[in-house]
């Protein structure tokens, strides 16, 4: 028996509670992982609160992330004792996820942790940080360099934004951090932001083309913010879009793309193939200041998740929520 945050549904009543379950209830095949840490992302908060139909079958353990050590393996490429991280792949949606002391997943889901990244570090980073790394990889793959100009990071005090600011600063980019939390300014400057922007200047409807400001953008919020970011991006600049915390809508025109050659690059972290995943984690191992990472972290236990999930959806959480599944 082990502890898990289990989502159940009875007579259309969604319930999430810490429950003791048996290993025999896990998937019949795959790699058994003794989980050390998980985390709470925006999608996890949607699942826990049932604000959106993230969970596709019940009962299910939520959690799109986990990090831990292999305890049993049915795949010769993976050995007992290997330290691994899993992000996405439908965990916490159609496959029981990481908010438990044990998980069994297909070997194809696994990424071996870089030597300098502990399981705690891995979940302090989580899907949010891994997504941020995919965004930075995409900017650089499109040829964006520090001498091209400032990079805008929206939702900067959240999980994706915080790690994006830190990774970009590590590569010597000048970072403009957009946030709705005035008291997060010092936090963001500590991570490496060079300027702070009030999110309200981006969240209202704007003109299709605006003054050119950004060589690149990491956007985690969507909506008017993404539309304005595109309208403000310089000729030939690159906008990476990875989230919808503000809105899934894109109230924009084609003008930035056909008059300025702006590239809008979608970033998917859930089903990304092995190559981009390995590259993202290699970047995190190389460029993430692990002491700085700790300043982003608030640690909680399984029993705290129901209380904090609404705050995640309301944008009240700064940085990363790390879940110690064994407390």
Order of alpha helices (4+ residues) and beta strands (2+ residues): beta-beta-beta-alpha-beta-beta-beta-beta-beta-alpha-beta-alpha-beta-alpha-beta-alpha-beta-alpha-beta-alpha-beta-alpha-alpha-beta-alpha-beta
